[in-house]
């Protein structure tokens, strides 16, 4: 089986480089600390948390963290040694479509890895609070397309915005619009929000709204991949001129 | 006249035959194979949040080997019922009687009785109560003529008369909770069960009031239990209760007309009962939550740290290798299983029972009424099971949809809020007495090594008795100390409980009390894993 070369290279660096290892360690340490801080029994009896279970709160935090790290590494806000940016790849012989697909795959796989690595901490909460661990599987249907879409958008921003400040600004703006802004929208538009979608998936299971939301983010990832291909074409065209 | 059947008429004949056969079939003709009868309350009266007797009679033409589920509506949101499960084994043509103590929180909804065999529901019966049957108190009269106590309806408060037969007498003293006075006028001793006799005696011993009318009408030679209770004339105290005898038949029409029955009943009702030292406020001194043990928290922290370090190493080694993903997935799967199992175990282990038992000695009966307040702590929610020893009745202190397994003597339920409070009551043999034989000489008999750290209490003053006083002690007046001095009682469960008990005892003027911890495993309820449980047991006895 031929593996996308861009995906293979990017993923190898994200898994083995020192910076990536430090980033994953910090991510796991944050999740571990959150799990440990949720141990006091009284915490589960606070009114707000009684309504929305601690496990759900944890899954939302994990989803947002995984999405941020995926997009931050893709956009270059967190630079991973050895990982090729769109500018480097434009100078390579790979076809634009391979580059676009490779970036999407990298983002999706990295998000899957982060979500998977956080599972044991969810298991602590689930075991202590007696809540079903299946909630994670339900949430993953939404969380993974969301994180993958943000990863693809991050990769696109890396090729579109040359200025670090502008790139970071747009990256954070995207995060805020999707996570905070969409959540504040009135119903039913608030289901655009990954937070609301995760809540729906965990509480009510897989329903039409959940699948529509997941499909929307998957489509966003695909569109970002297409845009990356176009952008590679454009960079190559500019270089030839 | 000849009727000719043609067309549709002819075709209807077989249909009519089938219908006729069905109507005549044995299943359609048979009488109901099971009959369920139930009587709730004392004479049908219910007192709110108090124990009420529920007598159920099941008769069945066919054998039944199943369970009788009694669903008492709880007043909590959602309406989940309190369930009593009674094993049911009825032979063909036989009957089984069940006597339960239930607490009715919502009299508007019926108590539902369901008989199940396996998963098959064999019978369903509803016992309706209604708000009109809710009263503040009951005067129960064992009399053939159901008349004479009508004056109660005109009195202040909602106290009503219940005219009983021998069969209506409860088999447990707890069922008399709503009864203010029991009047015995007509009694056939031979049909009274020993459990019913014991229930009356135990109820009086701890504060019940009994009026025996015209004892010459009774065959006391066959009711020794009653004869032993009776004073030669007038009134006597029995334990904390009162027994009074009216030589004349107060139910006789002329006596009733003169108001003799009314006056005697009201005089007894006005006689204030001795307050109990075991006030429900004592349940508040018990812990309502507990954190995970330090060892468990440390183990969880260590396992989490180990996982982070191992994940980092594995990513570094396998991240770029072929098949590295499989290794990663396996590692995450194993770690998830290990941490989940450990956490679930910690959750179960965190469930514990904390209880406080107050043994109020009923001197000179050699018995003690024991009230136990128990706090079942499941800090992370989840199910609990407590075992109720024989002779103990227990119920939730607040309304909660628990299940009482009457056969296995267990209470099962869940604690969504992390804690649930129970109250258990029992009477135990407790031969302890305390007497003043001189102005400053105290003699304590019985109790033996079960008593440690006793104190004498009298109107906010405390006297600590030495642990080895050998039954007799000369009190030193200078050693009395004020209870209200900070730090005198301590802030642990025992100290705070004693503070509340002393406030209750203050209601009895001019009395001295002996109070102290006792070591007695008979008191209270149990859990499946008693290792994490704790119990404080205190004895209270009035010094005579």
Interface residues (C-beta under 8 A of the other chain):
Chain A: X11 X12 X15 X16 X21 X24 X25 X28 X29 X32 X35 X36 X39 X40 X41 X42 X44 X45 X113 X116 X117 X119 X120 X121 X122 X123 X124 X125 X126 X127 X128 X129 X130 X133
Chain B: X289 X290 X291 X292 X297 X300 X301 X304 X305 X307 X308 X311 X312 X315 X316 X319 X320 X324 X328 X329 X332 X335 X336 X337 X338 X339 X340 X341 X342 X343 X344 X345 X346 X347 X350 X379 X380 X381 X382 X417 X418
